[in-house]
Amino acid sequence: MKTLVWVEHDGVAVKDATLSAVTAASQLGEVHLLIAGHGLGDVAAAAAAIAGVGKVHVADDAAYAHALAENVAPLVA
């Protein structure tokens, strides 16, 4: 089973809550991450280095800079 985990970040680093979610999700099977924002190079690199992550999906665009629900909801629909 694959689990998609939403990456919480501050534009610079991955938040600890994401690491906890990855740990829990890895008990179910393969873990994929979804990162949305703008200028995510460092965040994406850090996310890819998290143990247990199989794939990182990055949505890097100015439209996702403020994580407005109407912009990011279609990413997971």
N, CA, C and O atoms as a GROMACS GRO file, in nm:
protein
  308
    1MET      N    1   0.084  -0.117   0.000
    1MET     CA    2   0.000   0.000   0.000
    1MET      C    3   0.090   0.124   0.000
    1MET      O    4   0.190   0.129   0.071
    2LYS      N    5   0.052   0.223  -0.079
    2LYS     CA    6   0.124   0.350  -0.083
    2LYS      C    7   0.046   0.454  -0.003
    2LYS      O    8  -0.077   0.459  -0.008
    3THR      N    9   0.119   0.536   0.071
    3THR     CA   10   0.058   0.642   0.150
    3THR      C   11   0.118   0.774   0.107
    3THR      O   12   0.239   0.788   0.095
    4LEU      N   13   0.031   0.873   0.083
    4LEU     CA   14   0.075   1.007   0.046
    4LEU      C   15   0.073   1.094   0.171
    4LEU      O   16  -0.030   1.107   0.238
    5VAL      N   17   0.188   1.153   0.203
    5VAL     CA   18   0.202   1.239   0.320
    5VAL      C   19   0.223   1.383   0.273
    5VAL      O   20   0.312   1.409   0.192
    6TRP      N   21   0.143   1.473   0.324
    6TRP     CA   22   0.157   1.616   0.295
    6TRP      C   23   0.274   1.669   0.377
    6TRP      O   24   0.280   1.648   0.498
    7VAL      N   25   0.367   1.736   0.311
    7VAL     CA   26   0.485   1.789   0.380
    7VAL      C   27   0.455   1.928   0.435
    7VAL      O   28   0.426   2.021   0.360
    8GLU      N   29   0.463   1.940   0.566
    8GLU     CA   30   0.452   2.072   0.630
    8GLU      C   31   0.592   2.131   0.632
    8GLU      O   32   0.689   2.065   0.669
    9HIS      N   33   0.601   2.259   0.591
    9HIS     CA   34   0.732   2.325   0.587
    9HIS      C   35   0.714   2.474   0.605
    9HIS      O   36   0.603   2.527   0.599
   10ASP      N   37   0.825   2.541   0.629
   10ASP     CA   38   0.824   2.686   0.644
   10ASP      C   39   0.893   2.756   0.527
   10ASP      O   40   0.930   2.873   0.536
   11GLY      N   41   0.911   2.683   0.418
   11GLY     CA   42   0.980   2.737   0.301
   11GLY      C   43   1.129   2.714   0.305
   11GLY      O   44   1.199   2.736   0.206
   12VAL      N   45   1.178   2.668   0.419
   12VAL     CA   46   1.322   2.644   0.436
   12VAL      C   47   1.348   2.501   0.482
   12VAL      O   48   1.440   2.435   0.432
   13ALA      N   49   1.269   2.454   0.576
   13ALA     CA   50   1.291   2.321   0.634
   13ALA      C   51   1.159   2.247   0.652
   13ALA      O   52   1.052   2.307   0.660
   14VAL      N   53   1.170   2.115   0.657
   14VAL     CA   54   1.055   2.028   0.682
   14VAL      C   55   1.023   2.033   0.831
   14VAL      O   56   1.113   2.027   0.915
   15LYS      N   57   0.896   2.044   0.864
   15LYS     CA   58   0.852   2.049   1.005
   15LYS      C   59   0.856   1.909   1.067
   15LYS      O   60   0.841   1.808   0.998
   16ASP      N   61   0.876   1.905   1.198
   16ASP     CA   62   0.884   1.778   1.270
   16ASP      C   63   0.758   1.694   1.256
   16ASP      O   64   0.766   1.571   1.257
   17ALA      N   65   0.643   1.757   1.241
   17ALA     CA   66   0.517   1.682   1.226
   17ALA      C   67   0.522   1.592   1.103
   17ALA      O   68   0.464   1.483   1.104
   18THR      N   69   0.590   1.636   0.999
   18THR     CA   70   0.602   1.555   0.878
   18THR      C   71   0.684   1.431   0.906
   18THR      O   72   0.651   1.322   0.859
   19LEU      N   73   0.791   1.446   0.983
   19LEU     CA   74   0.875   1.331   1.016
   19LEU      C   75   0.795   1.227   1.094
   19LEU      O   76   0.810   1.107   1.071
   20SER      N   77   0.712   1.272   1.185
   20SER     CA   78   0.626   1.180   1.261
   20SER      C   79   0.527   1.110   1.170
   20SER      O   80   0.502   0.990   1.185
   21ALA      N   81   0.470   1.184   1.076
   21ALA     CA   82   0.374   1.125   0.981
   21ALA      C   83   0.441   1.021   0.893
   21ALA      O   84   0.382   0.917   0.864
   22VAL      N   85   0.564   1.048   0.850
   22VAL     CA   86   0.637   0.952   0.767
   22VAL      C   87   0.665   0.825   0.847
   22VAL      O   88   0.651   0.714   0.794
   23THR      N   89   0.704   0.840   0.971
   23THR     CA   90   0.730   0.723   1.055
   23THR      C   91   0.604   0.636   1.067
   23THR      O   92   0.612   0.514   1.054
   24ALA      N   93   0.491   0.698   1.091
   24ALA     CA   94   0.365   0.624   1.102
   24ALA      C   95   0.326   0.561   0.969
   24ALA      O   96   0.287   0.444   0.964
   25ALA      N   97   0.336   0.638   0.861
   25ALA     CA   98   0.296   0.588   0.729
   25ALA      C   99   0.384   0.473   0.683
   25ALA      O  100   0.337   0.385   0.611
   26SER      N  101   0.510   0.474   0.722
   26SER     CA  102   0.600   0.367   0.679
   26SER      C  103   0.559   0.231   0.736
   26SER      O  104   0.600   0.128   0.683
   27GLN      N  105   0.480   0.232   0.841
   27GLN     CA  106   0.429   0.106   0.896
   27GLN      C  107   0.326   0.042   0.804
   27GLN      O  108   0.299  -0.078   0.815
   28LEU      N  109   0.268   0.121   0.715
   28LEU     CA  110   0.165   0.072   0.623
   28LEU      C  111   0.222   0.027   0.489
   28LEU      O  112   0.159  -0.053   0.419
   29GLY      N  113   0.340   0.077   0.453
   29GLY     CA  114   0.399   0.044   0.324
   29GLY      C  115   0.479   0.160   0.268
   29GLY      O  116   0.538   0.238   0.343
   30GLU      N  117   0.482   0.170   0.136
   30GLU     CA  118   0.561   0.272   0.068
   30GLU      C  119   0.507   0.412   0.097
   30GLU      O  120   0.385   0.434   0.098
   31VAL      N  121   0.598   0.506   0.120
   31VAL     CA  122   0.561   0.644   0.153
   31VAL      C  123   0.599   0.737   0.039
   31VAL      O  124   0.714   0.738  -0.006
   32HIS      N  125   0.501   0.815  -0.007
   32HIS     CA  126   0.525   0.922  -0.103
   32HIS      C  127   0.497   1.053  -0.032
   32HIS      O  128   0.408   1.061   0.052
   33LEU      N  129   0.574   1.156  -0.066
   33LEU     CA  130   0.554   1.289  -0.008
   33LEU      C  131   0.503   1.385  -0.113
   33LEU      O  132   0.538   1.374  -0.230
   34LEU      N  133   0.420   1.479  -0.071
   34LEU     CA  134   0.373   1.588  -0.157
   34LEU      C  135   0.410   1.719  -0.091
   34LEU      O  136   0.371   1.747   0.022
   35ILE      N  137   0.487   1.800  -0.165
   35ILE     CA  138   0.529   1.932  -0.117
   35ILE      C  139   0.471   2.035  -0.211
   35ILE      O  140   0.484   2.023  -0.333
   36ALA      N  141   0.408   2.137  -0.156
   36ALA     CA  142   0.357   2.248  -0.236
   36ALA      C  143   0.408   2.378  -0.177
   36ALA      O  144   0.414   2.395  -0.055
   37GLY      N  145   0.445   2.470  -0.265
   37GLY     CA  146   0.495   2.600  -0.222
   37GLY      C  147   0.568   2.666  -0.337
   37GLY      O  148   0.547   2.633  -0.453
   38HIS      N  149   0.653   2.760  -0.302
   38HIS     CA  150   0.729   2.832  -0.404
   38HIS      C  151   0.874   2.843  -0.357
   38HIS      O  152   0.901   2.880  -0.243
   39GLY      N  153   0.968   2.811  -0.447
   39GLY     CA  154   1.109   2.814  -0.412
   39GLY      C  155   1.146   2.702  -0.317
   39GLY      O  156   1.202   2.726  -0.210
   40LEU      N  157   1.113   2.580  -0.355
   40LEU     CA  158   1.122   2.466  -0.265
   40LEU      C  159   1.249   2.381  -0.277
   40LEU      O  160   1.252   2.269  -0.226
   41GLY      N  161   1.351   2.432  -0.341
   41GLY     CA  162   1.472   2.351  -0.363
   41GLY      C  163   1.527   2.286  -0.238
   41GLY      O  164   1.548   2.165  -0.236
   42ASP      N  165   1.550   2.364  -0.133
   42ASP     CA  166   1.607   2.310  -0.009
   42ASP      C  167   1.509   2.218   0.063
   42ASP      O  168   1.549   2.116   0.118
   43VAL      N  169   1.383   2.254   0.062
   43VAL     CA  170   1.281   2.171   0.128
   43VAL      C  171   1.269   2.037   0.056
   43VAL      O  172   1.260   1.933   0.121
   44ALA      N  173   1.268   2.039  -0.076
   44ALA     CA  174   1.256   1.915  -0.153
   44ALA      C  175   1.376   1.825  -0.129
   44ALA      O  176   1.361   1.703  -0.116
   45ALA      N  177   1.495   1.883  -0.123
   45ALA     CA  178   1.616   1.804  -0.096
   45ALA      C  179   1.610   1.741   0.042
   45ALA      O  180   1.645   1.624   0.059
   46ALA      N  181   1.566   1.817   0.140
   46ALA     CA  182   1.555   1.764   0.276
   46ALA      C  183   1.450   1.654   0.283
   46ALA      O  184   1.470   1.553   0.351
   47ALA      N  185   1.339   1.673   0.214
   47ALA     CA  186   1.232   1.572   0.214
   47ALA      C  187   1.279   1.443   0.150
   47ALA      O  188   1.247   1.334   0.197
   48ALA      N  189   1.354   1.454   0.041
   48ALA     CA  190   1.404   1.336  -0.029
   48ALA      C  191   1.501   1.256   0.058
   48ALA      O  192   1.519   1.136   0.036
   49ALA      N  193   1.564   1.322   0.154
   49ALA     CA  194   1.661   1.255   0.240
   49ALA      C  195   1.598   1.187   0.361
   49ALA      O  196   1.669   1.122   0.438
   50ILE      N  197   1.468   1.201   0.379
   50ILE     CA  198   1.401   1.139   0.494
   50ILE      C  199   1.397   0.987   0.474
   50ILE      O  200   1.354   0.938   0.370
   51ALA      N  201   1.442   0.916   0.574
   51ALA     CA  202   1.444   0.769   0.568
   51ALA      C  203   1.303   0.715   0.550
   51ALA      O  204   1.209   0.759   0.615
   52GLY      N  205   1.289   0.618   0.459
   52GLY     CA  206   1.161   0.554   0.437
   52GLY      C  207   1.076   0.614   0.328
   52GLY      O  208   0.968   0.563   0.299
   53VAL      N  209   1.123   0.722   0.266
   53VAL     CA  210   1.046   0.789   0.161
   53VAL      C  211   1.081   0.728   0.026
   53VAL      O  212   1.198   0.719  -0.012
   54GLY      N  213   0.978   0.685  -0.047
   54GLY     CA  214   0.998   0.624  -0.178
   54GLY      C  215   0.998   0.723  -0.292
   54GLY      O  216   1.070   0.705  -0.390
   55LYS      N  217   0.918   0.828  -0.281
   55LYS     CA  218   0.905   0.926  -0.389
   55LYS      C  219   0.862   1.060  -0.331
   55LYS      O  220   0.786   1.065  -0.234
   56VAL      N  221   0.912   1.168  -0.392
   56VAL     CA  222   0.874   1.303  -0.351
   56VAL      C  223   0.810   1.373  -0.470
   56VAL      O  224   0.872   1.385  -0.576
   57HIS      N  225   0.688   1.419  -0.453
   57HIS     CA  226   0.616   1.494  -0.556
   57HIS      C  227   0.623   1.642  -0.517
   57HIS      O  228   0.583   1.679  -0.407
   58VAL      N  229   0.674   1.725  -0.607
   58VAL     CA  230   0.694   1.867  -0.576
   58VAL      C  231   0.608   1.952  -0.667
   58VAL      O  232   0.614   1.940  -0.790
   59ALA      N  233   0.527   2.039  -0.608
   59ALA     CA  234   0.447   2.138  -0.682
   59ALA      C  235   0.504   2.274  -0.643
   59ALA      O  236   0.465   2.333  -0.543
   60ASP      N  237   0.596   2.323  -0.726
   60ASP     CA  238   0.666   2.448  -0.697
   60ASP      C  239   0.617   2.556  -0.792
   60ASP      O  240   0.653   2.557  -0.910
   61ASP      N  241   0.535   2.646  -0.740
   61ASP     CA  242   0.477   2.752  -0.822
   61ASP      C  243   0.433   2.865  -0.730
   61ASP      O  244   0.400   2.842  -0.614
   62ALA      N  245   0.434   2.986  -0.782
   62ALA     CA  246   0.391   3.102  -0.702
   62ALA      C  247   0.247   3.086  -0.652
   62ALA      O  248   0.212   3.142  -0.548
   63ALA      N  249   0.164   3.012  -0.724
   63ALA     CA  250   0.024   2.992  -0.683
   63ALA      C  251   0.014   2.916  -0.550
   63ALA      O  252  -0.087   2.926  -0.481
   64TYR      N  253   0.119   2.841  -0.515
   64TYR     CA  254   0.117   2.762  -0.392
   64TYR      C  255   0.195   2.827  -0.278
   64TYR      O  256   0.212   2.767  -0.172
   65ALA      N  257   0.242   2.948  -0.298
   65ALA     CA  258   0.328   3.015  -0.200
   65ALA      C  259   0.262   3.032  -0.064
   65ALA      O  260   0.330   3.026   0.039
   66HIS      N  261   0.132   3.054  -0.060
   66HIS     CA  262   0.063   3.078   0.067
   66HIS      C  263  -0.027   2.962   0.109
   66HIS      O  264  -0.104   2.975   0.203
   67ALA      N  265  -0.016   2.850   0.040
   67ALA     CA  266  -0.090   2.727   0.073
   67ALA      C  267  -0.240   2.750   0.089
   67ALA      O  268  -0.302   2.695   0.180
   68LEU      N  269  -0.298   2.830   0.002
   68LEU     CA  270  -0.443   2.851   0.005
   68LEU      C  271  -0.514   2.723  -0.039
   68LEU      O  272  -0.475   2.660  -0.138
   69ALA      N  273  -0.617   2.686   0.033
   69ALA     CA  274  -0.687   2.561   0.007
   69ALA      C  275  -0.737   2.551  -0.136
   69ALA      O  276  -0.728   2.445  -0.198
   70GLU      N  277  -0.790   2.660  -0.190
   70GLU     CA  278  -0.843   2.654  -0.327
   70GLU      C  279  -0.735   2.629  -0.431
   70GLU      O  280  -0.765   2.583  -0.541
   71ASN      N  281  -0.610   2.658  -0.398
   71ASN     CA  282  -0.501   2.632  -0.491
   71ASN      C  283  -0.441   2.493  -0.475
   71ASN      O  284  -0.409   2.427  -0.574
   72VAL      N  285  -0.426   2.447  -0.352
   72VAL     CA  286  -0.358   2.320  -0.330
   72VAL      C  287  -0.452   2.198  -0.330
   72VAL      O  288  -0.405   2.086  -0.352
   73ALA      N  289  -0.580   2.217  -0.308
   73ALA     CA  290  -0.673   2.104  -0.305
   73ALA      C  291  -0.670   2.020  -0.433
   73ALA      O  292  -0.674   1.898  -0.424
   74PRO      N  293  -0.664   2.082  -0.552
   74PRO     CA  294  -0.659   2.000  -0.673
   74PRO      C  295  -0.535   1.910  -0.682
   74PRO      O  296  -0.536   1.813  -0.759
   75LEU      N  297  -0.432   1.939  -0.608
   75LEU     CA  298  -0.312   1.855  -0.611
   75LEU      C  299  -0.338   1.717  -0.554
   75LEU      O  300  -0.273   1.620  -0.594
   76VAL      N  301  -0.430   1.707  -0.461
   76VAL     CA  302  -0.457   1.578  -0.397
   76VAL      C  303  -0.589   1.516  -0.441
   76VAL      O  304  -0.625   1.407  -0.396
   77ALA      N  305  -0.661   1.584  -0.526
   77ALA     CA  306  -0.791   1.534  -0.572
   77ALA      C  307  -0.774   1.424  -0.674
   77ALA      O  308  -0.873   1.370  -0.724
   0.00000   0.00000   0.00000
